[in-house]
Amino acid sequence: MKNNLIVILCFTAGIFCGTFANTTISTYCEKLPQFLLYALVIQVGLNLGANAELGKMIKDIRFSSLLLPFFTIIGTLVFSAAASLLLTSWNIYDCMAVGSGFAYYSLSSLLIVQLKEASAGIEIASQLGAIALLANIIREMLALFGAPLYASFFGKFAPVSVAGINSMDVCLPVISRYSGKNIVPVAIIHGIILEISVPLLISLFCK
């Protein structure tokens, strides 16, 4: 919760600074997302490589464990596509790109801005990136606070699916509490697979 509030405050501060920024600062800010994106992609690799349980988890992967992230991806993309019927300003691919963040708000928002800028311009790309940021922050918060309800009404795998990539870290404690400790390995594998899929899917839909 604290991290989400910090992100929102930084986002608001960025809007305020951007409103009064001069040309030099604006030019610098256009290049900044690219370097941040590279750093975040490196971080993804470091996190996976530094996980002491990574080798064991790969050996223990069963086909049934792969079904949950698959259905999470399909379900998210279907409802994201449906959202384009309501959000008429954005096409189906834009909405699916936003949904493909799977609660990874930092990487997804930067990646969308980078990929959409060439075809749509910096203004439209920034708007879509802001939507991705807020949508994926909201998804993380819904996963954290709604876990007991999801587990009660939709089953023990529901909190894992809603959490997106955060099922392997931020949301893991609440998943363990309300879905059971036996779900933890599945939740970690789920998060890893989704984390890998984020840049692939966003790149696909932002072409």
C-alpha positions in Angstrom: 0.0 0.0 0.0 2.8 2.4 0.9 4.7 1.7 -2.3 1.5 2.3 -4.3 1.0 5.7 -2.7 4.6 6.7 -3.4 4.1 5.8 -7.1 0.9 7.8 -7.3 2.6 10.8 -5.6 5.6 10.6 -8.0 3.2 10.4 -10.9 1.4 13.5 -9.7 4.7 15.3 -9.1 5.7 14.4 -12.6 2.6 16.0 -14.1 3.2 19.1 -12.0 6.8 19.4 -13.1 6.0 18.6 -16.7 3.5 21.4 -16.8 6.1 24.0 -16.0 9.1 22.3 -17.6 11.3 24.1 -20.1 12.4 22.7 -23.5 15.7 21.3 -22.1 14.0 19.3 -19.4 11.3 18.1 -21.8 14.0 16.8 -24.2 15.8 15.0 -21.4 12.5 13.4 -20.2 11.9 12.0 -23.6 15.1 10.0 -23.4 14.8 9.0 -19.8 12.1 6.3 -20.2 14.4 4.3 -22.5 17.2 4.1 -20.0 14.7 3.2 -17.2 13.2 0.5 -19.4 16.7 -1.0 -19.9 17.3 -1.0 -16.2 13.9 -2.6 -15.4 14.5 -5.4 -18.0 17.9 -6.1 -16.4 16.2 -6.2 -13.0 13.8 -8.8 -14.2 16.7 -11.0 -15.3 18.6 -10.4 -12.0 15.5 -11.3 -9.9 15.0 -14.5 -11.8 18.7 -15.5 -11.7 19.1 -14.6 -8.1 16.2 -16.8 -7.0 17.8 -19.7 -5.1 14.7 -21.8 -5.7 14.6 -21.2 -9.5 16.3 -24.4 -10.5 14.1 -26.5 -8.2 11.0 -24.8 -9.4 11.9 -25.4 -13.0 12.4 -29.1 -12.2 9.1 -29.3 -10.3 7.1 -27.6 -13.0 4.1 -29.7 -14.0 1.7 -29.1 -16.9 -1.1 -28.3 -14.5 1.0 -25.5 -13.0 1.3 -23.9 -16.4 -2.5 -23.8 -17.0 -3.1 -21.1 -14.4 -0.9 -18.4 -16.0 -2.3 -19.4 -19.4 -5.9 -18.8 -18.2 -4.8 -15.6 -16.4 -3.4 -14.3 -19.7 -6.4 -15.4 -21.8 -9.0 -14.0 -19.2 -7.2 -10.7 -18.9 -6.9 -10.2 -22.6 -10.5 -11.1 -23.3 -11.8 -8.5 -20.7 -9.2 -5.9 -21.9 -10.5 -6.4 -25.4 -14.1 -6.0 -24.1 -13.1 -2.7 -22.4 -12.4 -1.2 -25.9 -16.1 -1.3 -26.5 -16.5 1.2 -23.6 -13.3 3.2 -24.0 -14.0 4.3 -27.6 -10.9 6.6 -27.6 -8.7 3.5 -27.6 -8.7 0.6 -30.0 -8.7 -3.1 -29.0 -4.9 -3.4 -29.3 -4.3 -0.4 -27.0 -6.6 -1.9 -24.3 -5.0 -5.3 -24.6 -1.5 -3.7 -24.3 -2.6 -2.1 -21.0 -4.1 -5.4 -19.7 -0.8 -7.2 -20.6 0.9 -5.3 -17.8 -0.6 -7.9 -15.3 0.0 -5.5 -12.5 3.6 -4.8 -13.5 2.9 -1.1 -13.6 6.5 0.2 -13.8 7.7 -1.9 -16.8 4.4 -1.9 -18.7 3.8 1.9 -18.6 7.4 2.7 -19.7 7.3 0.0 -22.4 4.0 1.2 -23.8 5.2 4.8 -24.0 8.4 3.7 -25.8 6.6 1.5 -28.3 3.7 3.8 -29.1 5.6 7.0 -29.4 6.8 6.3 -33.0 3.3 5.5 -34.4 1.0 7.6 -32.2 3.2 10.5 -31.0 4.5 11.3 -27.5 1.2 12.8 -26.3 -1.0 9.8 -27.1 1.8 7.4 -26.0 2.1 9.2 -22.6 -1.7 9.1 -22.1 -1.8 5.3 -22.7 1.2 4.8 -20.5 -0.5 6.7 -17.7 -3.6 4.6 -18.1 -1.4 1.5 -17.9 0.2 2.8 -14.8 -3.0 3.5 -12.9 -4.8 0.3 -14.2 -2.0 -2.0 -13.0 -1.6 -0.2 -9.7 -5.4 -0.7 -9.1 -5.0 -4.4 -10.0 -2.3 -4.8 -7.4 -4.4 -3.1 -4.8 -7.5 -5.2 -5.6 -5.3 -8.3 -5.3 -4.0 -7.3 -1.9 -7.3 -6.2 -0.3 -9.6 -8.6 -2.1 -7.8 -11.9 -1.6 -10.1 -13.3 1.1 -13.2 -12.6 -1.0 -11.7 -14.1 -4.1 -10.7 -17.2 -2.2 -14.1 -17.6 -0.6 -16.2 -17.1 -3.7 -14.1 -18.2 -6.6 -11.6 -20.7 -5.1 -8.1 -20.9 -3.9 -6.5 -20.1 -7.3 -8.5 -16.8 -7.8 -6.2 -14.6 -5.6 -3.2 -15.9 -7.6 -4.7 -15.0 -10.9 -5.9 -11.5 -9.8 -2.4 -10.8 -8.4 -0.7 -11.1 -11.8 3.1 -11.0 -11.6 2.8 -10.0 -7.9 1.7 -13.5 -7.0 5.4 -14.3 -6.7 6.3 -11.5 -4.3 4.1 -8.6 -3.1 0.9 -10.6 -2.9 2.5 -13.9 -1.9 1.8 -13.5 1.9 -1.9 -12.9 1.4 -2.1 -15.7 -1.1 -0.4 -18.1 1.4 -2.8 -17.0 4.1 -6.1 -17.2 2.3 -5.4 -19.9 -0.4 -3.0 -22.1 1.7 0.7 -22.7 1.8 0.4 -25.5 -0.8 -0.5 -22.9 -3.4 2.8 -20.9 -2.9 4.9 -22.9 -5.5 2.1 -22.5 -8.1 1.9 -18.7 -7.3 5.6 -18.2 -7.8 5.6 -20.1 -11.1 2.6 -18.1 -12.1 4.3 -14.8 -11.4 7.5 -15.8 -13.2 5.7 -16.8 -16.4 3.6 -13.6 -16.4 6.7 -11.5 -15.8 8.3 -13.0 -18.9 5.2 -12.5 -20.9 4.7 -8.8 -20.1 7.3 -7.4 -22.6 6.4 -10.0 -25.2 2.7 -9.3 -25.2 3.0 -5.5 -24.9 5.4 -5.5 -27.9 2.9 -7.5 -29.9 -0.1 -5.2 -29.2 1.9 -2.0 -29.6 3.1 -2.7 -33.1 
